[in-house]
């Protein structure tokens, strides 16, 4: 329930306290309405006025999302230990700047949340936010250096902007992004500045229900050794069997989900489904490693490791049975790279695969420190091997680099035998693509494994 670095409440406790505050606000609203009705009788009264008794005032709750500006520069310049001390200082200043009863939580990285269980109106919420920014703005001196801190704050109010925690947090996130983009410091949620169209919000609502209705499904695509054709592993790929739009691929919905806290629920659902299918295959003596994709937000989720560890133990699977694929771009996100989740995954023995390699700007120092066992070469290079000399040079260079680091290279998007042959000649270890097998639902993938995986011999009687 608490963050290990700062001692602040974490996301779990924030959810609990926010739900309690919203329930209290709803109850107060009902009591206020009942009180007004009892007093009114047959005669109408004036609307609630400023300074009116509590039963005549509307009850609001506020949720702030606060993000430190340019925190990455501090980490890069002074190092992570200093960055951690800075986060502890921020936590101290925030908790001593809020009102009694307000709650400060750390969501991960340099992102904090502040819950106001009761707030009069938007102006009062802005006053609290201004006080928080003023407290953070006091000069900081660490390691002989003095520098100023700034933060962007997004505000969302109940019931004005959202009826529940999830939407309240999403809209505080929108307001915070607007504050950061406009360099205004503090912004209150405004529908006019929300880039989420009605269609996107409808999609999010449908997606939220899709998890409960088991409409999200995993397909599996094989990764095959280019040396001997043996199976290296299976990648779990998410699909949505939408009741109206049919089978949707991730591009149609994940980009929306990744911008919200719904992504956490989806990732946990994918991990559980992948582990269940992996266990079923292992029971058939089809000992295959299954890879699932993780986003940068996932690597800031301290509950992810717990879900994986409990899932493995419950099914009697070794840590190597599951692999997490992260994109190269995540290496540019300092909080995600330096998160406790990555360290705990390494301790647990969960191998990482670096996806879409060649499309970002990796630091080789970071790459060596991560528990990575394979590098996946992006299909944008692989698909043009036979046509582009430049792409062939890039792929060969990546293959050589990966071999030097002692890792496995996997080429994505291999769709024809000529490309497979060229990759084999370059020394690429494995490949994935339609040439070897298209994404298959669980039943089809099981049949494919039965035909293509060599089972261990039965022990002699």
DATAJO-V363631 format. One line per field, one symbol per residue. phi: phi as a letter, one per 30 degrees, with the letter a starting at -180 (. if undefined). A space follows every 10 residues. Layout:
phi=???
//
This chain:
phi=.bdddcidec eedddedddd dddddddddd dddddddddd hdcdcdeecd ideedccdcb bbbccbbddi dedddddcjd ededdddddd eddddcccde jdbcbcdkhc cbbbccebbd addddddddd ddddddddec bbhiccaccb bcbccbccce cacbdedddd dddddddddd ddhcibbceb edccdddedd dddddddddd ddchddbccb bdccdddbid dclbcdcdbb dddccidcde edbddddddb ddeddddddd dddddddddd ddddicdcdc cbdbcddddc cddddddddd ddddcicded dcbccbdedd ddceeddcdd ddddddddjd dcccchdjcb bdcdddeddd dccbccdddd dddcedccdd dddddddded dddddicccb ccidcadddd ddddddjddb bblddcldeb dedddddddd dccddddddd d
//
